[in-house]
Amino acid sequence: MTPSSDFATLYQELILDHAGAGEGRGETTGFQPQSHQVNPTCGDEITLGVRLIGDRIDEVRWHGHGCAISQASASLLTGLVAGSSIAEARELLARFREVMRSRGTLELDEATFGDAVALNGVSRYVARVKCAMLAWVALEDALDHAPDA
């Protein structure tokens, strides 16, 4: 195996691990604000809830169904934004969106995004970008509806 195929295999395994284990996967009852999003193209669906303490994201929970990319992206997002301020989460969201829309010309920074760099390759497949973005759009919508956001 070449180094690039080793990384591709590692990233595929990481995506499958997060899709299966799903950090933050669980009931969203009592989490406010919430957002429910659907990708009509493929049927991926997510409900994401945020527990805020002041202007900080204390915890993110989500449940839904869909492809491995959408489920892994929700799991990876959960670990990235928990403990961050709303402003920091919005900055991560903007950068993630920019990379996903780049059609492979930009990549997520590993120091900032950690394991989420496994999603870098998704940006080359326009049909899959919506899958990766679903949880992030849900987070954005939830934060848009947060009091004093």
N, C-alpha and C positions, 0 to 999 in steps of 0.2 A: 504494500500500500504506500502511496505517496503521502507526504505530509499534508497536502491539501485534502486528500480523501480521508486521512485520519481525522482531521478537524471536522469534515462534513459528517463523518460517522458519529463523532463525539457530539456534535450539535444536534444531530437527529435523535440520538439517545437522550440528550438533555431535554429536548422538546417532548419526547414521549414520556419521560419521567415526570415532567411538570404537568403534562396533560392528564396523566393517571393520578398522581398524588394530589395535585391541585392545592398549593398553598393558598389559604384563605377560603377554600371551598367550604360552604356551609350555609346555614339558614341566615337570611338577612333580616328577619323580623326584629324590630327594635333598632335597626340601623337607619339613621337618617342623616343626610339625604340619601335617596335611592334613585336608581335609573334602570329601566328595562330597555334593552336594545336588541334588535333583530337584524340579521343580515339577510335580506330577502333573496339575494342571489343564491345562497346555498342553504339557508335555514338555520345557521348558527344563531344561538340565542343566549342572552345573559341578563341576569338581574344582579346589579352590584350595589351594595350598601356601604356607606362610610360612617364611622363613628368619629366625630370631631370633638376635640377638647380645645376650646378657644379657636385659634387659627391653625391648629395642628391636627393632622390625621392620626388618630389613635389606632384605628384598626379598619381594615377593609375586608369585607366578606362578599362572596359571590356564589351564585349557582347558575347552572345553565347546561346546555349541551351543544355539541358541534364538533368540528374537526379538531385534530390535535393542535394545530396552530392557534386556533382561537382559545382553546382551553389552557394551553401552555402560556400564552400571552397574558391571560387573566392571572394565572398563578405568579408569573414573573413580575407583573405590575404590582401585585399585592406586596411582595417583599421589597420592592423599590420605594413605594410611597409611604408605607407604614412608618410613622414617626416624623415624617417631613411636614413642613408647613404647606398650606394651600398654595402659596406662591412657588415654593420649590417643586411641588407636584405639577403645577401648571408649566413650569420650565421643562421638566422631564417630558411631559406630554407634547409640548411644542417641538422638542428635539426629536422625539420618537416619530412624530408625524412627519417631520421634515425628512428623516431618513427613509421612512416607509414610502414616501412619495418620490424618492430620488431615482427610482428604477435602477438601483445598484450602484449609483455613483457616490453615495455617502454611506458611512457605517457608524453604528453606535459605538461610543467610546467605552471600552471595557472598565476603566476606572470609575465611570459614572453608572453604567448600566449592568455591570457584572455579568451574570449568566444570560441576561437578555440579549447579549450579542449573538446568541444562537439564532436569533430572528433576523439577523442582517440579510441573509440570502433571500428572505421573503420579498424584499422590495423589488427584486428582479421579475417577480410574477404578479402582474397587476391584479389578476383575479384573486390572489391570496392576500393582498394588502388589507382588504376589508376584514378578513378573518383575524389578522394580527391586530388591527385597530379597534375591534369591537369593544373590548374591555376598556380601552383607553377613551373611546367616545363615551362609554357609560360613565366613567370617572369624571370626564369633563362635564357631562350633563348633570351629574349629581352635584358636583361642586358649584355649577352655575345656579343650582337651586338651594344651596346652603344659605342659611341666614348670615347676613353680613359678609358674604363671599365677594 
